[in-house]
Amino acid sequence: HETLRWEEVVAMPAETFAEHPLPLAPATVLLDSPWPLAALWLAKDQPNHAIDIPLEGHPSVILVTRQGMEPRWRSIDAEERAIVRAAQEATSPASLLQAGVFGHADDASLRLVRALQRVVSYGAFRSLRFPGAADGAPLSKEVP
């Protein structure tokens, strides 16, 4: 499966893109933890006496993706988490805006697009194939 590239997103009609849930790439996982997972992982090679990581009250959200067969992980923010969670629940980007997930201010759409661009760059989604596209091909703004 090919991962979604930002160029593919911007080549699509905005309405088509906004109304369809995003498909997660294989092996994409969202980890919500009450523990500071990133700090613990980064400290794994330090001697025990050098580690001083507060555990209580430091939750983390980690996105695990894969590049080829190589797993990748990163801490993500609340807006990025909302994008990934929506994909897990088969919720469209337009539904996120309508639900006020990115606020109700004039910049809500821009905030969604910026978070989406970051999550796409992490390799979290499969390349898009929507119903109605010829032979399952991605829909494009280009007219033949």
C-alpha positions in Angstrom: 0.0 0.0 0.0 1.3 3.4 -0.9 1.1 6.2 1.7 -0.8 9.4 1.0 1.3 12.3 -0.1 0.3 15.9 0.4 0.5 16.5 -3.4 -2.3 13.9 -3.7 -4.4 15.8 -1.2 -4.1 19.2 -2.9 -4.8 17.7 -6.3 -8.3 16.6 -5.2 -11.4 18.7 -5.2 -11.8 20.0 -1.6 -15.4 18.9 -1.3 -14.6 15.4 -2.3 -11.7 15.2 0.0 -13.5 16.7 3.0 -16.5 14.4 2.8 -14.6 11.1 2.8 -12.9 9.4 5.9 -9.2 9.0 5.5 -7.9 5.4 5.3 -5.1 4.6 7.8 -2.0 3.1 6.4 -1.2 -0.5 7.5 0.5 -0.7 10.9 -0.6 2.8 11.9 -1.4 2.9 15.6 -2.4 5.6 18.0 -1.2 5.1 21.6 -2.9 7.2 24.3 -1.1 6.7 27.6 -1.2 8.1 31.1 2.6 7.7 31.1 5.3 9.8 29.4 6.1 7.2 26.8 8.4 9.4 24.6 10.5 10.5 27.6 10.8 6.9 28.8 11.8 5.6 25.4 14.4 8.3 24.9 15.8 7.5 28.4 16.2 3.7 27.7 19.9 3.9 27.0 20.8 6.1 30.0 22.0 4.6 33.3 19.2 4.2 35.8 20.7 6.7 38.3 20.6 9.4 35.5 16.9 9.0 34.8 14.5 11.4 36.6 11.2 11.3 34.7 8.1 12.3 36.5 5.5 9.7 35.7 2.3 11.1 37.3 0.4 13.7 35.4 2.4 13.5 32.2 0.2 11.6 29.6 1.4 11.1 26.1 -0.1 10.5 22.7 2.2 8.5 20.3 1.6 7.9 16.7 3.3 4.8 15.3 3.7 4.4 11.5 5.9 2.4 9.3 8.3 3.4 6.5 8.8 0.3 4.5 9.3 -2.3 7.3 10.8 0.2 9.7 8.5 1.3 12.5 8.5 5.1 13.3 7.0 6.8 16.3 6.4 10.4 17.3 4.6 12.4 20.0 1.6 14.2 18.5 -0.6 17.1 19.6 -4.3 17.1 20.3 -5.2 18.3 16.8 -3.1 15.6 15.1 -4.7 13.1 17.5 -8.2 14.3 16.4 -7.3 13.7 12.8 -6.0 10.1 13.4 -8.9 9.3 15.8 -11.3 10.4 13.1 -9.7 8.1 10.6 -10.0 5.2 13.1 -13.7 6.0 13.5 -14.3 6.5 9.7 -15.2 10.2 10.3 -14.6 12.7 7.5 -12.6 15.9 7.9 -15.8 17.9 7.2 -17.5 16.1 10.2 -14.6 17.2 12.4 -15.2 20.8 11.5 -19.0 20.5 11.9 -18.5 19.0 15.3 -16.3 22.0 16.4 -13.2 19.8 17.0 -11.0 22.6 15.7 -13.0 25.3 17.3 -15.6 27.6 15.8 -13.4 30.5 14.9 -12.6 31.6 11.4 -9.3 29.7 11.6 -10.8 26.3 12.3 -10.4 25.1 8.7 -6.8 26.3 8.5 -6.0 24.6 11.8 -7.5 21.3 10.5 -5.5 21.6 7.2 -2.2 22.3 9.1 -2.7 19.4 11.4 -3.7 17.2 8.5 -0.6 18.2 6.5 1.6 17.2 9.5 -0.2 13.8 9.9 0.1 13.1 6.2 3.8 13.9 6.3 4.2 11.2 9.1 2.9 8.6 6.7 -0.3 7.7 8.7 -2.7 7.4 5.7 -3.0 5.1 2.7 -3.2 6.7 -0.8 -6.8 7.8 -1.5 -9.2 5.8 -3.6 -12.8 7.0 -3.6 -16.0 5.6 -5.0 -16.8 7.0 -8.4 -13.1 7.3 -9.5 -12.4 5.4 -12.6 -11.0 1.9 -11.8 -10.6 3.0 -8.1 -8.1 5.6 -9.2 -7.8 8.8 -7.0 -10.0 11.6 -8.0 -8.2 14.7 -9.2 -9.0 18.3 -10.0 -7.5 17.9 -13.4 -9.9 17.7 -16.4 -8.7 15.4 -19.2 
